[in-house]
Amino acid sequence: MSSLKLGKEKAIKKRQERAEKWLTVKTVAAYLGLHPGTIYHYVENGTIPHYRIPGSNEIRFAADEIDQWVRNN
């Protein structure tokens, strides 16, 4: 296999790993066993760590921060 192809495969794998670390409202709700509306409520109150994507209404959560939040709450 060429080194160019190996480099592409590594880049794709790295991108997929990074994408898996960011969760949507729906994913966090399922993970925590809560309704998505509850997650939005937590976001509005600043109860749960989250990030807003600039230029959109989308919200994302860092998987490791959600795990830590669960442990601490």
C-alpha positions as CSV (number, residue, x, y, z in Angstrom):
1,M,0.0,0.0,0.0
2,S,1.4,3.4,-0.9
3,S,2.3,5.9,1.8
4,L,-0.2,8.4,0.3
5,K,-3.0,5.9,0.8
6,L,-1.8,5.1,4.3
7,G,-1.7,8.8,5.1
8,K,-5.3,9.3,3.8
9,E,-6.5,6.4,5.9
10,K,-4.9,7.8,9.0
11,A,-6.5,11.2,8.4
12,I,-9.9,9.7,7.9
13,K,-9.6,7.6,11.0
14,K,-8.5,10.7,13.0
15,R,-11.4,12.7,11.7
16,Q,-13.8,10.0,12.6
17,E,-12.4,9.7,16.2
18,R,-12.8,13.5,16.6
19,A,-16.4,13.4,15.3
20,E,-17.3,10.6,17.8
21,K,-16.2,12.9,20.7
22,W,-18.9,15.5,19.8
23,L,-22.5,14.6,20.7
24,T,-25.8,16.1,19.6
25,V,-28.7,16.9,21.9
26,K,-30.5,13.7,20.7
27,T,-27.4,11.6,21.4
28,V,-26.9,13.1,24.9
29,A,-30.5,12.6,25.7
30,A,-30.4,8.9,24.7
31,Y,-27.1,8.4,26.6
32,L,-28.6,9.9,29.8
33,G,-32.0,8.4,29.4
34,L,-33.7,11.8,29.3
35,H,-36.0,13.6,26.9
36,P,-34.3,16.0,24.4
37,G,-36.4,18.8,25.9
38,T,-34.8,18.2,29.3
39,I,-31.3,18.6,27.7
40,Y,-32.4,21.9,26.1
41,H,-33.6,23.0,29.5
42,Y,-30.2,22.2,31.0
43,V,-28.5,24.1,28.2
44,E,-30.7,27.2,28.7
45,N,-30.0,27.1,32.5
46,G,-26.2,26.5,32.0
47,T,-26.6,23.3,33.9
48,I,-24.8,21.0,31.4
49,P,-21.5,21.8,29.6
50,H,-22.2,22.6,25.9
51,Y,-20.9,24.5,22.9
52,R,-22.9,26.4,20.3
53,I,-21.7,26.2,16.7
54,P,-21.1,29.7,15.5
55,G,-23.4,30.9,12.8
56,S,-26.1,28.3,13.6
57,N,-28.5,27.2,16.3
58,E,-26.8,23.9,16.7
59,I,-25.5,22.7,20.1
60,R,-22.8,20.1,20.6
61,F,-21.4,18.4,23.7
62,A,-17.9,17.0,24.4
63,A,-18.3,13.4,25.3
64,D,-15.6,13.5,28.0
65,E,-17.2,16.6,29.6
66,I,-20.6,14.8,29.7
67,D,-19.0,11.8,31.3
68,Q,-17.4,14.0,33.9
69,W,-20.6,16.0,34.4
70,V,-22.5,12.7,35.1
71,R,-19.9,11.6,37.6
72,N,-20.1,15.0,39.5
73,N,-23.9,15.3,39.5
